[in-house]
């Protein structure tokens, strides 16, 4: 295989056959058309049907603005053309061109011969170019749609009510693979930890007009080792002319090391047909949910997911996006360094796929990924004639390809069919049609539809501050003090994943987003500073995170959102002070890294005022996500605004592996008044060092008789 990544020529056209006569612009591949030099005007300016619906719903556009097709383009083009040349030293019998992902749709020409079209935007375009490739100089052109409106209505271009711009481009790797006959078209590895074996399904194809017999061989070694740890006996295969066959082999891997976020061990399967060789990386791991216990299980043991969300296709429209998603140093900091500091082991890749390299890095870093297809339709807000309806046959084809592209990644733990969608077709037709293709039998998440499988999880988005942001009654964190003060929004006996909550977004500069303009005025007043809003955002998000983790109602708690776009007209945003340097706002990093600590705590106290000299029972709820007992010291401490301690008391705690405990402490507040910070701090030994985690509450001490909530 050789890569065709790099700098390509790029031009635009109005008509689908408008092949450029000259090439004056350059663009990176993988990348997006908004990174072209010189820049194209009005690139990515497209109002989707769903964004228009959202604006009409908010009263920002008249109902007459509603459209029934993909949306409205605001650019004088329909297509972008990519072009490059490459040299081949020696032609072999089989040549396969792979364009891993391009939007919106991809058509390819090699040496003037049209190879074919691939319309889906989120799966690999795989073209047989054996008849068109030649020794020496080759010329390749790829045409992509400039906006979703060029695609047939049956093809999914992504549905998102809050995405403002839609940027085209070849946004994943491009390569050509040369081999002799026969060739392996796909290799699918599933692991079986009970007997330490793998199942390898190899799809092979005979490109000749004559039958062929050959030996299929498989060998396994560690990712960073050449030592062979397992192999199969050669299996004799016969293929008729043009035949494709899937061959399933079971290979014992004695004493295999399991893959987990804490120990992401990886292996490589080497496959040979005699004419073709291929390598497939995999990890020995099994992941599932259990409805009876409402828990997630990794490698046979309960596992609590902690993490956040990445909406990469929204980040594509960010002014600072540029080529960052393809900068490996940047991506590794995003997926490895910062999540480790934040104690995150999981992400939902939300409403839109990522480049394959991101999943490679997730495999290596040890992340569990809820891999969500780009579908968010909501409900029929304007009648069923305005609701997006998917062609089930087309979606089955797209999901089939999506699974094929991703099923060897151990990080991909959950197939997520859609986000906040009510459409019975997914559970009745689409998921059942493709589920059996995955030999690992991963769980499926089907949003607000009924779970399709008996042990499939259900997502929940309770959004505590949404009503208040919409002009409804205020939400008080003091409501959390009552037993079970909040309940999951989703009424289900299945395992629940909390992957959106809060409704507290701020732009990176600390200004409210489109959805939170009224909220922060109600919380802080109209004269609040950006820093006051950012500090409150972190404080409240951490408290809610602690609450939901403490009550163990969810198999996973994933904050929304870690990476997105920040735009004055945007609906949500992330928490980066500087997204180019990946510098988080300090309050968010501080509060949320404590809230997600594996051994976590929740100080169940939200009274804004307390009488000085009073004695209060302060429940502290502890959770332990680790597989070991933890014991240490719990300290309750009150400090003034200068950070000086004015009261403190300590007690010992012990919490079982995967356990939860509630400690009740009578705490005497001092005879003084003013604003203070109440902290519950746990300290315990780990790996020859002391670890501490804290839960914090702001409280005003008032004179007796003047206490009010």
C-alpha positions as CSV (number, residue, x, y, z in Angstrom):
1,X,0.0,0.0,0.0
2,X,1.2,3.5,-0.7
3,X,-0.3,6.7,0.6
4,X,-1.7,9.4,-1.6
5,X,-2.1,11.9,1.3
6,X,-0.5,15.3,0.8
7,X,-1.2,18.5,-1.1
8,X,-3.6,18.1,-4.0
9,X,-4.8,20.5,-6.7
10,X,-8.4,21.7,-6.2
11,X,-11.0,23.6,-8.2
12,X,-14.7,24.1,-8.2
13,X,-17.5,23.9,-10.7
14,X,-21.3,24.5,-11.0
15,X,-21.9,21.4,-13.2
16,X,-21.1,17.8,-12.4
17,X,-19.1,17.4,-15.6
18,X,-17.2,20.7,-15.3
19,X,-13.7,19.1,-15.2
20,X,-11.3,22.0,-14.6
21,X,-9.0,23.0,-17.5
22,X,-6.4,24.5,-15.1
23,X,-5.5,23.9,-11.5
24,X,-4.8,27.1,-9.5
25,X,-5.7,26.1,-6.0
26,X,-4.1,23.7,-3.5
27,X,-5.6,21.8,-0.6
28,X,-4.5,19.2,2.0
29,X,-5.7,15.6,1.8
30,X,-6.9,14.6,4.2
31,X,-8.5,17.9,5.0
32,X,-11.3,20.2,4.1
33,X,-12.0,22.6,1.2
34,X,-11.9,25.6,3.6
35,X,-8.1,25.0,3.9
36,X,-7.5,25.6,0.2
37,X,-5.0,28.2,-0.9
38,X,-5.9,30.6,-2.4
39,X,-9.2,30.4,-0.4
40,X,-12.5,29.9,-2.1
41,X,-15.2,32.4,-1.3
42,X,-18.4,31.3,0.6
43,X,-17.1,27.8,1.0
44,X,-19.3,25.7,3.4
45,X,-22.1,28.2,3.4
46,X,-25.2,26.0,3.5
47,X,-28.3,26.1,5.6
48,X,-29.6,22.6,6.2
49,X,-33.3,21.8,6.3
50,X,-33.0,21.0,10.0
51,X,-31.2,24.3,10.9
52,X,-33.9,26.2,9.1
53,X,-36.5,24.2,11.2
54,X,-34.6,25.2,14.3
55,X,-34.6,28.9,13.4
56,X,-38.3,28.8,12.5
57,X,-39.0,27.1,15.8
58,X,-37.1,29.9,17.6
59,X,-39.0,32.6,15.7
60,X,-35.8,33.7,13.8
61,X,-37.3,32.8,10.4
62,X,-40.8,32.7,9.1
63,X,-42.6,29.4,8.6
64,X,-42.5,30.0,4.9
65,X,-38.7,29.5,5.1
66,X,-39.2,25.8,5.7
67,X,-37.8,23.6,2.9
68,X,-38.5,19.9,2.0
69,X,-35.1,19.1,0.4
70,X,-31.6,19.0,2.0
71,X,-31.4,22.8,2.5
72,X,-30.3,26.1,0.9
73,X,-26.9,26.7,-0.5
74,X,-25.3,30.2,-0.4
75,X,-22.5,29.5,-2.8
76,X,-22.1,29.6,-6.5
77,X,-20.8,26.1,-6.9
78,X,-22.0,22.5,-6.5
79,X,-18.7,20.5,-6.8
80,X,-15.1,20.5,-5.9
81,X,-12.5,18.6,-8.0
82,X,-9.4,17.2,-6.4
83,X,-6.4,16.3,-8.6
84,X,-2.9,14.8,-8.2
85,X,-0.4,12.6,-10.0
86,X,1.6,9.7,-8.7
87,X,4.1,7.2,-10.0
88,X,4.0,3.4,-9.9
89,X,7.3,1.5,-10.2
90,X,5.6,-1.8,-11.1
91,X,2.0,-2.7,-11.8
92,X,0.7,-5.9,-10.2
93,X,-2.5,-7.8,-11.0
94,X,-4.7,-6.1,-8.4
95,X,-4.9,-2.4,-7.6
96,X,-7.4,-1.0,-5.1
97,X,-8.0,2.7,-4.5
98,X,-9.4,3.6,-1.1
99,X,-10.8,7.0,-0.2
100,X,-11.6,6.4,3.4
101,X,-14.1,9.3,3.8
102,X,-15.2,12.2,1.7
103,X,-18.2,14.5,1.7
104,X,-20.4,15.0,0.0
105,X,-20.1,11.9,-2.1
106,X,-17.0,10.9,-4.1
107,X,-16.5,10.1,-7.8
108,X,-13.1,9.1,-9.1
109,X,-11.3,9.2,-12.5
110,X,-7.9,7.5,-13.0
111,X,-5.9,8.3,-16.2
112,X,-9.1,9.7,-17.8
113,X,-11.2,6.6,-17.0
114,X,-14.2,7.0,-14.6
115,X,-13.7,4.4,-11.9
116,X,-17.0,4.9,-10.1
117,X,-19.0,6.8,-7.5
118,X,-19.5,6.3,-3.8
119,X,-22.2,8.6,-2.4
120,X,-22.2,7.9,1.4
121,X,-20.2,10.5,3.3
122,X,-19.1,8.5,6.3
123,X,-17.7,5.3,4.9
124,X,-14.8,4.3,2.7
125,X,-15.0,4.4,-1.1
126,X,-13.2,1.3,-2.4
127,X,-12.6,1.1,-6.1
128,X,-11.0,-1.6,-8.2
129,X,-8.6,0.4,-10.5
130,X,-6.7,-2.7,-11.8
131,X,-7.8,-1.9,-15.4
132,X,-6.9,1.8,-15.2
133,X,-3.6,2.0,-13.3
134,X,-0.3,1.9,-15.3
135,X,3.3,1.7,-14.7
136,X,5.0,5.1,-14.4
137,X,3.0,8.2,-14.3
138,X,-0.7,8.2,-13.2
139,X,-3.3,11.0,-12.9
140,X,-6.1,10.8,-10.3
141,X,-9.2,13.1,-10.0
142,X,-11.8,12.9,-7.3
143,X,-15.0,15.0,-7.4
144,X,-16.9,15.7,-4.2
145,X,-20.1,17.6,-3.6
146,X,-19.6,21.2,-2.4
147,X,-22.7,20.9,-0.1
148,X,-25.3,18.2,0.9
149,X,-27.8,19.4,-1.7
150,X,-26.0,17.6,-4.5
151,X,-26.7,14.2,-3.0
152,X,-29.8,12.1,-3.8
153,X,-32.4,12.4,-1.1
154,X,-31.9,8.8,-0.1
155,X,-28.3,9.2,0.9
156,X,-27.4,10.4,4.4
157,X,-25.3,13.6,4.4
158,X,-25.7,14.0,8.2
159,X,-28.6,15.5,10.1
160,X,-27.9,18.1,12.8
161,X,-30.3,20.9,14.0
162,X,-27.4,22.9,15.3
163,X,-24.7,22.7,12.6
164,X,-24.4,26.1,10.9
165,X,-21.9,25.3,8.1
166,X,-21.3,22.2,6.0
167,X,-17.7,21.9,4.8
168,X,-16.8,19.5,1.9
169,X,-13.6,17.7,1.4
170,X,-11.6,14.4,1.4
171,X,-11.3,14.2,5.2
172,X,-9.6,10.8,5.6
173,X,-6.7,9.0,4.1
174,X,-6.4,8.1,0.4
175,X,-4.2,5.1,-0.7
176,X,-3.6,2.6,-3.4
177,X,-2.9,-1.1,-2.6
178,X,-1.1,-3.3,-5.1
179,X,-1.1,-7.1,-4.9
180,X,-1.1,-10.2,-6.9
181,X,-4.1,-12.6,-7.2
182,X,-6.0,-13.7,-5.1
183,X,-6.5,-10.7,-2.8
184,X,-8.1,-10.3,0.6
185,X,-10.9,-7.7,0.4
186,X,-11.7,-7.5,4.1
187,X,-10.5,-9.1,7.4
188,X,-12.7,-9.2,10.4
189,X,-11.3,-10.2,13.8
190,X,-13.4,-11.1,16.8
191,X,-11.9,-12.0,20.1
192,X,-13.0,-14.8,22.5
193,X,-11.5,-14.2,25.9
194,X,-13.1,-17.3,27.5
195,X,-10.8,-19.7,25.6
196,X,-8.2,-17.0,24.6
197,X,-8.8,-17.3,20.9
198,X,-9.8,-15.2,17.9
199,X,-12.2,-15.7,15.0
200,X,-10.8,-14.3,11.8
201,X,-13.2,-13.9,8.9
202,X,-11.2,-13.3,5.7
203,X,-13.1,-12.3,2.5
204,X,-11.0,-13.2,-0.5
205,X,-11.6,-12.5,-4.2
206,X,-10.3,-14.1,-7.4
207,X,-9.7,-11.4,-10.0
208,X,-8.8,-13.8,-12.8
209,X,-11.0,-15.5,-15.4
210,X,-9.7,-18.9,-14.3
211,X,-10.3,-20.8,-11.1
212,X,-7.5,-20.6,-8.5
213,X,-6.4,-22.7,-5.5
214,X,-4.2,-21.3,-2.7
215,X,-3.3,-21.7,1.0
216,X,-4.7,-19.1,3.4
217,X,-2.4,-18.6,6.3
218,X,-2.7,-16.5,9.5
219,X,-0.1,-15.5,12.1
220,X,-0.4,-13.4,15.3
221,X,2.2,-11.3,17.0
222,X,2.2,-8.4,19.4
223,X,1.8,-5.0,18.0
224,X,5.4,-3.9,18.9
225,X,6.9,-7.4,18.7
226,X,7.9,-9.7,15.9
227,X,7.6,-12.8,18.0
228,X,4.8,-15.1,16.6
229,X,2.4,-16.1,19.4
230,X,-0.2,-17.9,17.4
231,X,-0.8,-19.2,13.9
232,X,-3.3,-21.3,11.9
233,X,-2.8,-24.3,9.9
234,X,-2.8,-23.4,6.2
235,X,-6.3,-23.7,4.8
236,X,-6.7,-24.7,1.1
237,X,-9.1,-22.5,-0.7
238,X,-10.5,-22.8,-4.2
239,X,-12.2,-19.8,-5.9
240,X,-14.1,-19.9,-9.2
241,X,-13.4,-17.1,-11.7
242,X,-14.5,-13.8,-10.2
243,X,-15.7,-15.5,-7.0
244,X,-15.7,-13.9,-3.6
245,X,-15.7,-16.1,-0.5
246,X,-15.7,-15.4,3.3
247,X,-13.5,-17.9,5.2
248,X,-13.9,-18.2,9.0
249,X,-11.0,-19.5,11.0
250,X,-10.5,-19.9,14.8
251,X,-7.0,-19.3,16.1
252,X,-6.0,-20.0,19.6
253,X,-3.9,-17.2,21.2
254,X,-2.6,-18.9,24.4
255,X,-2.2,-16.6,27.4
256,X,-3.3,-13.5,25.5
257,X,-3.1,-10.2,27.3
258,X,-6.4,-8.4,27.4
259,X,-7.1,-4.9,26.1
260,X,-8.6,-2.3,28.5
261,X,-8.3,1.4,29.0
262,X,-5.9,0.7,31.9
263,X,-3.8,-1.7,29.8
264,X,-4.4,-1.3,26.0
265,X,-2.5,-4.3,24.7
266,X,-2.6,-4.8,21.0
267,X,-1.9,-7.6,18.6
268,X,-1.5,-7.9,14.8
269,X,-2.9,-10.6,12.6
270,X,-0.9,-11.3,9.4
271,X,-2.9,-12.8,6.6
272,X,-1.4,-14.2,3.4
273,X,-3.1,-15.7,0.3
274,X,0.2,-16.2,-1.5
275,X,-0.6,-13.3,-3.8
276,X,-1.6,-10.8,-1.2
277,X,-0.5,-10.0,2.4
278,X,-2.4,-7.9,4.9
279,X,-2.0,-6.9,8.5
280,X,-4.9,-6.3,10.9
281,X,-4.5,-4.8,14.4
282,X,-6.8,-5.9,17.1
283,X,-7.2,-6.1,20.9
284,X,-8.4,-9.0,23.0
285,X,-11.5,-7.6,24.7
286,X,-15.2,-8.1,25.2
287,X,-17.7,-5.4,26.1
288,X,-21.4,-5.7,26.8
289,X,-24.2,-4.4,28.9
290,X,-26.5,-6.3,31.2
291,X,-30.1,-5.3,31.7
292,X,-30.5,-7.3,35.0
293,X,-27.8,-5.3,36.7
294,X,-28.0,-2.2,34.5
295,X,-24.2,-2.2,34.2
296,X,-21.5,-2.3,31.6
297,X,-19.0,-5.2,31.6
298,X,-15.5,-5.1,30.2
299,X,-13.8,-8.5,29.9
300,X,-16.4,-10.0,32.2
301,X,-16.1,-7.4,35.0
302,X,-18.3,-4.4,35.8
303,X,-16.8,-1.3,34.3
304,X,-17.9,2.3,34.8
305,X,-17.5,4.6,31.8
306,X,-16.4,8.2,32.5
307,X,-15.8,10.7,29.8
308,X,-17.1,13.2,27.4
309,X,-18.3,13.8,23.8
310,X,-16.5,14.9,20.6
311,X,-18.6,16.5,17.8
312,X,-15.9,16.6,15.2
313,X,-18.2,17.6,12.3
314,X,-19.3,20.7,14.3
315,X,-15.6,21.4,15.0
316,X,-15.0,21.3,11.2
317,X,-17.0,24.6,11.0
318,X,-15.0,26.3,13.8
319,X,-12.8,29.2,12.6
320,X,-9.7,27.6,14.1
321,X,-10.4,24.1,12.8
322,X,-8.2,24.3,9.7
323,X,-5.9,21.3,9.5
324,X,-5.9,20.6,13.3
325,X,-7.9,17.3,13.1
326,X,-5.1,15.8,10.9
327,X,-2.2,17.1,13.1
328,X,-1.1,14.0,15.0
329,X,0.5,15.9,17.8
330,X,-2.7,17.9,18.3
331,X,-4.9,14.8,18.1
332,X,-2.8,12.8,20.6
333,X,-3.0,15.6,23.1
334,X,-6.7,15.7,22.6
335,X,-7.3,12.0,22.9
336,X,-4.4,10.8,25.2
337,X,-2.8,13.5,27.3
338,X,-5.9,15.5,28.4
339,X,-8.3,12.6,28.9
340,X,-5.7,11.0,31.2
341,X,-5.5,14.1,33.3
342,X,-9.3,14.4,33.4
343,X,-9.7,10.7,34.4
344,X,-11.8,9.9,31.2
345,X,-11.8,6.4,29.8
346,X,-14.6,6.9,27.3
347,X,-15.9,9.2,24.5
348,X,-19.0,9.4,22.4
349,X,-17.9,10.4,18.9
350,X,-21.2,12.2,18.5
351,X,-23.2,12.8,15.3
352,X,-20.4,12.3,12.8
353,X,-17.5,9.9,12.3
354,X,-13.8,10.7,12.8
355,X,-10.8,9.9,10.6
356,X,-9.5,6.4,11.0
357,X,-6.3,7.7,12.6
358,X,-8.4,8.9,15.5
359,X,-9.6,5.4,16.2
360,X,-6.0,4.0,15.8
361,X,-5.0,6.5,18.5
362,X,-8.0,5.5,20.7
363,X,-6.9,1.9,20.4
364,X,-3.4,2.8,21.6
365,X,-4.6,5.1,24.3
366,X,-7.2,2.8,25.7
367,X,-10.5,4.6,25.2
368,X,-13.9,3.1,24.9
369,X,-15.8,4.8,22.1
370,X,-19.5,5.1,21.6
371,X,-19.4,5.4,17.8
372,X,-22.4,7.3,16.7
373,X,-23.7,7.6,13.1
374,X,-24.5,11.0,11.8
375,X,-28.3,10.9,12.4
376,X,-30.3,13.3,14.6
377,X,-33.9,13.8,13.5
378,X,-35.7,14.7,16.8
379,X,-39.4,14.5,16.5
380,X,-42.0,15.8,14.0
381,X,-41.9,19.5,15.2
382,X,-43.6,20.8,12.1
383,X,-45.7,17.8,11.1
384,X,-44.6,14.6,9.6
385,X,-44.2,16.2,6.2
386,X,-41.2,18.1,7.6
387,X,-39.6,15.2,9.5
388,X,-36.6,13.5,7.9
389,X,-37.4,10.0,6.9
390,X,-34.6,7.6,6.0
391,X,-34.6,5.0,3.2
392,X,-34.1,1.8,5.2
393,X,-32.3,-0.1,2.3
394,X,-29.9,2.8,1.9
395,X,-29.2,3.1,5.6
396,X,-28.7,-0.7,5.9
397,X,-26.0,-0.4,3.1
398,X,-24.4,2.6,4.9
399,X,-24.4,0.9,8.3
400,X,-23.0,-2.3,6.7
401,X,-20.0,-0.3,5.3
402,X,-19.6,1.7,8.5
403,X,-19.3,-1.4,10.6
404,X,-16.9,-2.9,8.1
405,X,-14.6,0.1,8.4
406,X,-14.6,0.1,12.2
407,X,-15.1,-3.4,13.6
408,X,-11.4,-4.3,14.2
409,X,-10.9,-1.3,16.5
410,X,-11.0,-2.5,20.2
411,X,-11.8,1.1,21.2
412,X,-15.1,0.9,19.3
413,X,-17.3,-0.5,22.1
414,X,-20.8,0.5,21.1
415,X,-22.6,1.0,17.8
416,X,-24.7,4.1,18.2
417,X,-27.4,4.2,15.5
418,X,-28.6,7.8,16.1
419,X,-28.9,10.7,18.5
420,X,-32.2,12.0,19.9
421,X,-34.2,10.3,17.2
422,X,-37.7,8.9,17.2
423,X,-38.0,6.6,14.2
424,X,-39.1,2.9,14.5
425,X,-37.3,2.0,11.3
426,X,-33.9,1.8,13.1
427,X,-35.1,-0.8,15.6
428,X,-37.5,-2.7,13.3
429,X,-35.4,-2.8,10.1
430,X,-32.0,-1.2,10.1
431,X,-30.3,-2.6,13.2
432,X,-31.7,-6.1,12.8
433,X,-30.4,-6.2,9.2
434,X,-26.8,-5.4,10.1
435,X,-26.4,-6.5,13.7
436,X,-25.3,-10.1,12.9
437,X,-22.5,-8.8,10.7
438,X,-20.4,-7.9,13.8
439,X,-18.8,-11.1,15.0
440,X,-18.0,-9.4,18.3
441,X,-21.7,-8.7,18.9
442,X,-21.2,-5.2,20.2
443,X,-24.2,-3.6,21.9
444,X,-26.3,-1.1,19.9
445,X,-27.7,2.1,21.3
446,X,-30.8,3.4,19.6
447,X,-31.4,6.7,21.2
448,X,-35.0,7.5,22.1
449,X,-36.3,4.5,20.2
450,X,-36.8,1.2,22.1
451,X,-33.6,-0.7,22.5
452,X,-33.3,-3.3,19.8
453,X,-31.6,-6.0,21.8
454,X,-32.4,-7.4,25.2
455,X,-29.2,-6.1,26.8
456,X,-28.8,-2.9,24.7
457,X,-28.3,0.3,26.6
458,X,-30.4,3.5,26.4
459,X,-29.0,7.0,26.3
460,X,-30.3,9.7,28.6
461,X,-30.2,13.5,28.3
462,X,-31.9,15.0,31.4
463,X,-30.6,18.6,30.9
464,X,-31.2,20.0,34.4
465,X,-31.1,23.7,33.4
466,X,-33.0,23.5,30.1
467,X,-36.3,24.6,31.4
468,X,-34.8,27.6,33.2
469,X,-32.8,28.5,30.0
470,X,-36.1,28.4,28.0
471,X,-37.8,30.8,30.4
472,X,-39.3,28.2,32.8
473,X,-39.0,27.9,36.5
474,X,-35.5,28.3,38.1
475,X,-33.5,25.1,38.8
476,X,-32.0,25.0,42.3
477,X,-29.1,22.7,43.0
478,X,-30.6,22.4,46.5
479,X,-33.1,20.0,45.0
480,X,-30.3,17.5,44.8
481,X,-30.1,17.2,48.6
482,X,-33.4,15.2,48.9
483,X,-33.0,11.5,48.4
484,X,-32.8,10.8,44.7
485,X,-33.4,14.6,44.1
486,X,-33.3,14.0,40.4
487,X,-34.2,10.9,38.5
488,X,-33.0,9.8,35.0
489,X,-35.0,11.3,32.3
490,X,-35.2,8.0,30.4
491,X,-37.8,5.5,31.8
492,X,-36.1,2.2,31.0
493,X,-35.1,-0.9,32.9
494,X,-32.1,-1.2,30.6
495,X,-28.6,0.0,31.4
496,X,-28.5,3.8,31.0
497,X,-25.7,6.0,29.5
498,X,-25.8,9.6,30.5
499,X,-24.0,11.3,27.6
500,X,-25.6,14.8,27.7
501,X,-26.5,16.9,30.7
502,X,-26.3,20.4,32.2
503,X,-27.4,22.8,29.4
504,X,-24.8,25.3,30.7
505,X,-22.8,26.0,27.5
506,X,-20.6,29.1,27.1
507,X,-18.5,30.2,24.2
508,X,-14.8,30.0,24.6
509,X,-14.7,33.7,25.4
510,X,-17.2,33.2,28.3
511,X,-20.2,34.7,26.5
512,X,-23.4,32.6,26.5
513,X,-24.4,30.5,23.5
514,X,-27.6,30.8,21.6
515,X,-29.2,28.3,24.1
516,X,-28.0,29.9,27.3
517,X,-28.4,33.7,26.9
518,X,-31.3,33.8,29.3
519,X,-29.9,31.3,31.7
520,X,-26.8,33.1,32.8
521,X,-28.6,36.4,33.2
522,X,-31.0,34.5,35.6
523,X,-28.1,32.9,37.4
524,X,-25.7,35.8,37.7
525,X,-27.4,38.9,36.5
526,X,-26.8,41.0,33.4
527,X,-23.6,42.5,34.6
528,X,-21.7,39.3,35.2
529,X,-18.2,39.0,33.7
530,X,-17.0,36.3,31.4
531,X,-14.8,34.9,34.1
532,X,-17.7,34.7,36.6
533,X,-19.8,32.8,34.0
534,X,-16.9,30.4,33.2
535,X,-16.3,29.7,37.0
536,X,-20.0,29.1,37.6
537,X,-20.2,26.8,34.5
538,X,-17.4,24.6,36.0
539,X,-18.8,24.7,39.5
540,X,-22.3,23.5,38.4
541,X,-21.1,20.9,35.9
542,X,-18.9,19.4,38.5
543,X,-21.7,19.2,41.0
544,X,-24.1,17.6,38.6
545,X,-21.4,15.1,37.5
546,X,-20.6,14.2,41.1
547,X,-24.3,13.7,41.8
548,X,-25.0,11.4,38.9
549,X,-21.9,9.3,39.6
550,X,-22.7,9.1,43.3
551,X,-26.1,7.5,42.8
552,X,-24.8,4.9,40.3
553,X,-27.9,5.2,38.2
554,X,-25.9,5.2,35.0
555,X,-23.4,2.7,33.6
556,X,-21.6,5.6,32.0
557,X,-21.4,9.4,32.6
558,X,-20.2,11.4,29.6
559,X,-20.2,15.2,29.7
560,X,-21.3,17.2,26.7
561,X,-19.2,18.6,25.1
562,X,-15.3,18.3,25.0
563,X,-14.7,19.4,21.4
564,X,-17.1,21.4,19.2
565,X,-17.4,24.7,17.4
566,X,-17.4,28.0,19.2
567,X,-19.4,30.6,17.2
568,X,-21.3,33.7,18.3
569,X,-24.4,32.3,16.5
570,X,-23.7,28.7,17.8
571,X,-25.9,26.6,20.1
572,X,-23.2,24.8,22.1
573,X,-19.5,25.1,22.7
574,X,-16.5,23.4,24.3
575,X,-14.3,24.4,27.2
576,X,-11.1,25.4,25.5
577,X,-9.5,28.7,26.3
578,X,-7.3,28.1,23.2
579,X,-8.4,25.3,21.0
580,X,-5.3,25.5,18.8
581,X,-3.0,24.8,21.8
582,X,-5.7,22.7,23.5
583,X,-5.6,24.7,26.7
584,X,-8.8,24.1,28.7
585,X,-10.2,26.9,30.9
586,X,-8.6,26.4,34.3
587,X,-11.8,26.2,36.3
588,X,-13.2,23.5,34.0
589,X,-10.0,21.5,34.2
590,X,-9.8,21.8,38.0
591,X,-13.5,21.1,38.9
592,X,-14.2,18.4,36.3
593,X,-11.0,16.4,36.8
594,X,-12.0,16.1,40.4
595,X,-15.6,15.2,39.5
596,X,-14.4,12.4,37.3
597,X,-11.8,10.9,39.6
598,X,-12.0,7.1,39.7
599,X,-12.4,7.3,43.5
600,X,-14.9,10.1,43.6
601,X,-17.0,11.9,46.1
602,X,-20.1,14.0,46.3
603,X,-20.7,16.5,49.1
604,X,-24.5,16.4,49.4
605,X,-24.9,20.0,50.5
606,X,-26.2,22.8,48.4
607,X,-27.6,25.4,50.9
608,X,-26.6,28.9,49.8
609,X,-26.7,30.2,53.3
610,X,-26.2,28.6,56.8
611,X,-26.4,30.1,60.2
612,X,-23.0,30.7,61.9
613,X,-22.3,28.5,64.8
614,X,-24.8,25.9,63.6
615,X,-24.2,22.1,63.4
616,X,-25.1,20.4,60.1
617,X,-25.1,16.8,59.1
618,X,-23.1,16.8,55.9
619,X,-23.5,13.5,53.9
620,X,-20.5,12.7,51.7
621,X,-21.1,10.0,49.1
622,X,-18.1,8.0,47.8
623,X,-17.8,5.9,44.7
624,X,-15.0,3.6,43.7
625,X,-14.6,2.7,40.0
626,X,-11.4,0.6,40.7
627,X,-11.0,-3.1,41.3
628,X,-9.4,-2.6,44.7
629,X,-10.4,-1.5,48.1
630,X,-9.4,2.0,49.0
631,X,-9.0,3.5,52.4
632,X,-7.8,6.9,53.6
633,X,-8.9,10.1,55.2
634,X,-12.0,12.3,54.6
635,X,-11.6,15.9,55.6
636,X,-14.3,18.5,55.8
637,X,-12.8,21.9,55.6
638,X,-14.1,25.5,55.5
639,X,-12.0,28.3,54.1
640,X,-12.5,32.0,53.6
641,X,-12.1,33.8,50.3
642,X,-8.4,34.3,51.0
643,X,-8.0,30.5,51.2
644,X,-7.4,30.5,55.0
645,X,-8.8,27.6,56.9
646,X,-11.4,28.5,59.6
647,X,-12.7,25.1,60.5
648,X,-11.8,21.4,59.7
649,X,-12.5,17.9,60.9
650,X,-11.3,14.5,59.6
651,X,-12.4,10.9,59.7
652,X,-11.2,7.6,58.2
653,X,-13.0,6.0,55.3
654,X,-12.9,2.6,53.6
655,X,-14.7,1.8,50.3
656,X,-14.8,-1.6,48.7
657,X,-13.7,-2.4,45.1
658,X,-16.4,-1.0,42.7
659,X,-18.3,0.1,45.9
660,X,-20.1,3.1,47.2
661,X,-20.4,4.5,50.7
662,X,-22.1,7.4,52.4
663,X,-20.4,9.0,55.4
664,X,-22.4,11.3,57.7
665,X,-20.5,13.9,59.6
666,X,-21.8,16.5,62.0
667,X,-19.9,19.7,61.1
668,X,-19.9,22.7,63.3
669,X,-19.7,26.0,61.4
670,X,-17.8,28.7,63.1
671,X,-19.2,31.8,64.8
672,X,-18.4,34.2,61.9
673,X,-20.2,35.5,58.9
674,X,-19.3,36.0,55.2
675,X,-18.7,34.0,52.1
676,X,-16.8,30.7,52.4
677,X,-15.9,27.5,50.5
678,X,-16.8,24.2,52.1
679,X,-14.7,21.3,50.8
680,X,-14.9,17.6,51.3
681,X,-11.4,16.1,50.6
682,X,-10.4,12.5,50.4
683,X,-6.8,11.4,50.6
684,X,-5.5,7.9,50.0
685,X,-2.3,6.1,48.9
686,X,-1.9,4.9,45.3
687,X,1.2,3.6,43.6
688,X,3.5,4.9,46.4
689,X,2.0,8.4,46.4
690,X,-0.9,10.2,48.0
691,X,-3.9,11.0,45.9
692,X,-6.5,13.6,46.8
693,X,-9.9,14.5,45.3
694,X,-12.3,17.2,46.5
695,X,-15.9,18.2,46.2
696,X,-16.6,22.0,46.8
697,X,-19.6,24.1,47.8
698,X,-20.0,27.8,48.1
699,X,-21.8,28.9,51.3
700,X,-22.6,32.2,53.1
701,X,-22.6,32.1,56.8
702,X,-25.2,34.5,58.3
703,X,-26.2,35.5,61.8
704,X,-28.7,33.2,63.5
705,X,-32.2,34.0,62.7
706,X,-31.3,35.4,59.3
707,X,-30.8,32.0,57.5
708,X,-32.7,31.6,54.3
709,X,-32.4,29.2,51.4
